[in-house]
Amino acid sequence: MTKLQKSREKGENPEIFRVYAETQIPDMADEALLQPPTESASPKSSLLAEVSNAATRAFVVGFSSCACCAFVLGCIAGYSSPTQLSIMRDLNLSVADYSFFGSILTVGQIIGAFMCGRLTDLFGRVYTMWITNILYIAGWLGIAFAKGAWLLDLGRFFHGVAIGIASYLGPIYIAEITPRNLRGAASSLSQLCMVIGISIVYALGTVVTWRNLALIGSVPCLVTLPLLFFVPESPRWLAKMARYKEFEAVLLHLRGAEADVSDEAAEILEYTDGIEQQTGDGFFKLFQRKYAFSLMIGVVLVALPQLGGVNGFLFYTDAIFSSAGISSDVGFMTSSLVQLLTGILGTFLVDVSGRRFTSRNIIGLHRYGHIFLPAGMLRKERHYLETGTPMLALASVLVYIGANALGMSSIPWIIASEIYPMDVKGSAGTICNLAGAISSWIVAYFFSFLLQWSSTGTFLIFASVCGFGVVFIAKLVPETKGKSLEEIQALLTASG
């Protein structure tokens, strides 16, 4: 017997929208909540009404907390690039020491990836946000007050653990509280905050000391803490935990008093009830044949940007600029502007052009960036047309960073947050996070040594990975735009 059936036998009514409406807003119970939208309303006015409802009440608070966390994640990802030379000088670090500082982030990310699925499933989305924010603050303070390498590395490690948890937590929370036609834009807007964080750190890193930059990075975390007292829990998680009254009240609160949520609630409850009837542990259920296709898609999509060299660009941009003969100040300021503009554009593209089309073309741009950058460096090494080399190299870096901000930093996680059912979502999040974290560690640690071996060979390897990504996305990744989470998951399970 499922939790839903037991609840009904006890006399609990999981369809309590009328009761909730009559006790909270009695005058609107029949007309507004229980009647479908009238046909006379135009599609545009209906969409505006939905946007208005979703953009008010608890949705704003929940989204804002995720946006602040994404902003902090961007600050962390971009921190080691503009501060590399000053940290190495002030703390007397070698290239190996600084490579360890850059890569210890991904070691923490691996540990966080192991924890994320179990934490979010056991304690819920909101309590897990508390944990990540405390780790963020501890990490920034450790870096800001470091007198030696050990405290610097410890702070970076705390950041890694927090990122390992938050990388999946943020997208799934936004996907679970947002209406289907706004889900991609909301997730992309959150990721835009991450891009803004990277851009601001790049810009401030040219004028602020590395210690003060760390203190500035802790400010958004402190802003987020009071917001968490008002963040609503995910309605899908509440349904999974058989907390039906809270589930329906939160769903109504998220969509607005005038929204008709009966169909959405019935779909969520029916799907959750079906999952309850299945037996077996969630982690091992993930490896059943019916989940093989969706698991492969999630793992490959999350690992692709990392193996395509994204962390090499983010962590060691200063070294790339130096190798290409580009002024660091000019490079970082230009990169900040390009990331910001392309990030704004990407927010609109993901729900207009779709996840599949956008990601395929973005990974193609990554490939071109990898091809033209070593071409510029090769000209510099062989003293051939050296005058144009810095401009070619800078343009290549901007193409890559701009393409990443356009959506490749967000779309894999948007898709991964959409394609897994609730019974295996935590386990799938752990596996995807591990794939991304391990790939990230490999690139972060070995990137400096690869550049010393051959800058041209390094970027051609990354270009090959991006070429594989174009083919993979074009042939295997389905389009999820405009579908409910339950529709997407049923489609992929049938394909498996």
N, C-alpha and C positions, 0 to 999 in steps of 0.2 A: 504494500500500500504506500502511495506517495505521500509526501508532506502535505500537499494540497488536499488530497482526499481525507487525511486525518484531520486537517483543519476544518473541513466541511462537516465531518462527523461530530466534532466537538461543538458545532453550532456557530463557528466563525465563518463569516461570509467574506470570501476573498474579493467579491465584486461589490465594494462598499462605496462606490462613488456617490450613489444617491444619499446614503447616510451621511457621508462627509459633507456633501453639498448642503443637505438640509440643516446640519448643525452649524455650518460655518457661513454659508451664503444661501439661505432658504429661498429667497426670491428668484434665484437664478438656477435652481436645481433642475427643473424640468426643461426650461427653455434653452439654457445655454449649455449645460453639461451633457444632457442625455439625448439631445437632438443632433443629427448630422448636419454639416454645413449646408446651407441652402444653395440651390443651383444658380440663383440669381447673382450670387457673389462672383465677381470676376476672379480669374486665377491670380492676377496681380494683387488685388486687395486681400485675397486669402493668404497669399505669401507674406504680405506686409503685416497682416494680423498675427501670423505665426511667428515672424521675426520679432514683432513687438513683444509677444508673450514670452518667447524663449530668451529674449535679451533683457528681461526684467526678473525681479524676484531672486530666487536662489541661484538661477543659472549664471547671473553676472558674478556672484560671489565665487561659485565653483570654478567658473572659467578663469576668473582673475587670479585665483590661487595657483592654477595650473600654468597660467601665463607667467606669473612671477617665478615659479620654479624653472620654467623653460628659459627665462631670461638669465637666471643664475647659472643654469647649465651652459649657456652660451658664453657667459663670462669666464667660467672655468675652462671651457674648451679653448678659448682664445688667449688665456692668460699667459701661457708659457712662451708664446711667440714674441711679443714686444719686450718681454722682460728677460729674455735669455742672456744677453750679454751682461746686463747689470747684475743679475743674480750670480752668475758665474764669477764676476769680478768681486762683488762684495763678500761672498762666502767662500771664495777661492775654490771653485768647483772645476773639475776637469770635464771634457766632453762626455766621458763615460758616466760621471756623476750626474750631469744634467740629463743625459739620456735615461738614466734610472729615474730621475725626478719626473720626466715626461711620461715614462712607461708605467710607473707605479700607480698612476691614475687608472690604467686599464687592468692592473692586477686587482685593485679594489673593485673595479667594475665587474670582474669575473665573480668575485665573492658576492657582490650585490645581486648579480644575476641568479646565483644559486638561491638567494633568499627571497627574491621579489615575488615569485609565484605563490609561495607558502604564506608570506606576510599578507599579501593582498587578499588571498582567499580566506585566511583565518581571522584577520583583524579588520578587514574592509579597506576601502580606498582612502578614507579620510584619516584614520589613525596612522596609516602608512605614510601619508603626507607629513604628519608630525615628525616621524622618525627621520625622513629625508631632510627636512628643514633644520633639525638639530644637528645632523651630520654636516650639512652645508656650513652652518655657522662655526662649528668646531674646526672645520678644515680651514676656513678663511683666517680665523684667529691664529691657528697654528702656523700658517705661512707668514702672516703679518709680523709675528713676534719671534720668528725663527732666528736663532743665533748660530745655528749649524745645520748641516744637511739632514740630521735625523728628524728634527721637528718639521722642517720643510717637507720632507718626504711623508711624514705622518699626516700632515694636513692634506697633502695631495691624495694620500690613500683614503682618508675619510671622504673626500670629494668623489673618489672613484666608486666607493661603496654606495654613496647616495645616488650617483648617476646610474649605477647598475640597477637600482631599484626604480628610480624615477623614469628611466628611458621607456619602460613599458607601462608604468603606472599612469603617467600623464595621458598618453594616447588612448588607453582603454577607458579611463574615467571620462574623458571628453566624448568618446564614441558612445558610451553608455548613457550619457545625460542629454545628448543633443538630438534633435529631430533629424530624420534621414537626409532631407534635402539641404541641411546646413552642416552636416557632419564633416565633410571634407574641408569646407571653408573654415570651420571652427578649429579643426586640428591644424590646418595650415597657419591660421592666425596665431595659434599658440607657438608653432615652430618659428613664425616670424619674430616672435619675442626672443627666441634663442639667437636668431640671426642678428637682431638688434644688440643683444648682449655681446656677441662676438665683435660687432662693429664698434661699439662704444669702448670695449677694452682695447681694441687695436688703436683707436684714436687717442684715448687717454694714456695709453702706454708710452706715447711719444713725449708726453709732457709731465707725467706724474711718476713718482718713484714706485718701485715694485711693492714696497710695504704699504704705502698709501692706497695703491690700486687694490690690494687685497682687502683692506678695510672698506673701501668703497663697494667691493663685491659683496660684502656681508649685509649691506643696507637692504636690498630687496628681500632677503631672508627674514630680516626683522620686521619688514612690512607685512610679509605673508603670515607670520605667526598669529596676529589677532584675527585675520580673515578666517583662519581655520576653525574658529569657534562657530562660524556661521555657515560653513560649507556643508551642503546636503550630501548624504551618502548616495551611492549609485543605486538606482531603483532595481536594476537587474541583479545586483549582489544581494539586496534585501529580499528579492523574490527567491533567489537561490537558497537563502538562509531561512526561508519560510516565515519571514517577518512581513506578512501580507498587508496588515494595516499601515505599517510604515511605508511599505512599497507604494501603495496606491496614493497615500497622502503626499509623499515626496514627488511622485510622478505628476500629480495634479498641480502641485506647487511649482514644479519646473516648467510646465507647459503654460500655466496661466489659468486664471479662473474661468475664462471664456472658451477655453480649448476643449474639444471633444477628444478625450483620451481613452475612451472605452475600447476602441479597436486595437490601439497600441498596447494597452494593458492586457487585453485578452491574448494577443499574439505572444507577448512575453511570458505570461503565465502558462499558456499551452505548451510553448517550447520548453520552459523550465520543468514543467510537469512531465514531459516526455523524457527529458534527460534523467529525472529522478528514477524512472522505471528501469534505466540501464544499470547494470551491476559492474563492479570492478573499481579498482583504485584509479583516480584521475590521471596520475602520472603514467601508469602502464597502459591505460586506455588510449593514450596519445599515440602509441606505437601500433595500434590496430591498422589494418590495411585501409579502412575508409578514411583515416586521417592522414595517410602518407602523402597525398598530393598537396594538401594545405600546409603540412609541416615542411615539405620541401620548398614551397613557395616562400613561406615566412623566413626560413633559415637563409636561403640564398639571397633574398631581397635585403635582409638586414646586414648580411656579411659583405655584399657587393660594394657599397660605398667605402667600407673600411679597407677591403683588399684593393680597392681602386685608388687608395692613397689619400683619403680625405684627412686622416689624422696627421699624415706627414706634412700636408699643407698647413693645417691648423696649428700644430705644435712647433713646427720648425720653419715658419715662413721667413723669419729673419735670416736663417742659413741659406734658404733658397734665393732671397734677394741678394745676399752677399756673393753667392756663387755666380749670379748672373750680372753682377756689377750694378745693381739697382740701389738707390738711396733708400734706407730703411724708412725714414720719415715719409717720403713720397709714396713708397709702396704701401705702407700701412694706412695712410690717409685715403689713398685711392681705393684700396681694398674695402675699407669701411663704407665708403660711398656706394660702391658697386654692390656689395652685399645687401645693403639696406634697400636699394632700388629694386634689385631682382627679387628680394624676399617679399616685398609688397606685391610685385607682379605675380609671384608664385601663389600667393594667397587666393587670387581670383582664378588662376588657371586650373587648379586641382578639381574644382567642381564644375568648371566650364568645359575643359577639354577631357577631363577624366583622369583617373590615376594611371592607367596603363599607357595612354598616349603620351602624357606628360613625362612620366619616368623614363620611357624608352628614349625620348628625344634628349632629355637631360643627361642621361648616361652617355649618349652619343657626343654631347658637348664636352663632357669629361674627357672622352677619348681624344678629341681634337686638342684640348689643353695639354694633355700629356705628350702629344706628338710634336706640337710647336715649341714647347718649352725646351726639350733636349736639343731641338734644332738650333735654337738661339744659343744654348750653352756650348754646343759643338763648334759653332762659328767663333765663339770667344776663345775656346781652347786652341783652335787652329789658326787664330788671328786672321779670320776671313770676314771682311765686311763688319768689323767690330763696332763701328759707330751705331749701327742699327740694332745691335744685339740686346742691349738693355730694354729697348722698347718692345721688341718681339717677345722677350722673356716676360716682361710685365704684362703684356696683353694676354699671354698664355695663362699666367697665374690668375688674372682677372676673369678669363673665360671659365676656368675651373671653379674658382671660388663663387663666381656669379651663378654658375649652373648648380652648384651645391645648395646655395641659398634659394634658388628658384624652386627647389622641391625635393632634391635627392636626400636631404637631411630629414625630411618629414614623411614623404610618401611611403617608404618601406614600413615605417611604424604605423602609419594610418591603415595600410592594408593588413598588417599583422594584427592590429587591434580589432579588425572587422571579421576576419575569416575563421576564428576559433569559437566553438560553443562554450558555454559557461562551465561545463563539467571538466574541460581540459584547458581552459584559458590560462589558468595559473601555471600549469605544467608547460604549455606551449610558450608562454612568456619567458619562463626560465630557459628553455632550449634556445629560443631566438636570441635572448639576451646574451647567453653564453657564446653563441656563434659570433655575434657582433663584438663582444668583449675580447674574445680570444683573437679574432682577426685584427681588432684594434691594437691589442698588445703587440702582435707580431710586427705591424707596420710602425707603431710608435717607437719600439725599442731599436729596430734594425734600420730605421730610415737614415739616421745620421751616418751609420757605417756604410750603407748602400751608396749614399752621396759621395763618400770618400772613395769608394770603389769605382763607381762610374755614374755620374749624374745622368748621362744619356741612357745607359742601360736601365737605370732605376725607373725612369719615367716611361720607357718603352714596355717594361713589365706591367706597369699600371695600365697603360693603354690597351694591352692585350686583355687584361681583366675586364675593362670597360667594354671592349668589343664583344666578349662573351656575354656580358650583361644585356647588351642591345638585343642579341639573338634570343636569350632566355626570356626576357620580358615580352618580346614580340610573339613568341610561340606558345608560351605557357601561362603567363599571368592573366587572370580574368579581369574584366572591368567590374568594379563594385559601386560605381557612382549611381546614386538614386535608388539603391536597394536597402531594405531594412537589414539589420544584422542577422536576423533569423533567416531571411531569404538567402543571403550570401552563404551562410553556414550550411544550410540545407543543400544548396547547389554544389558546394565543394565536397561535402560528405558523399553525395550521390556520385560525383566524378571519381572519388577515391575508390 
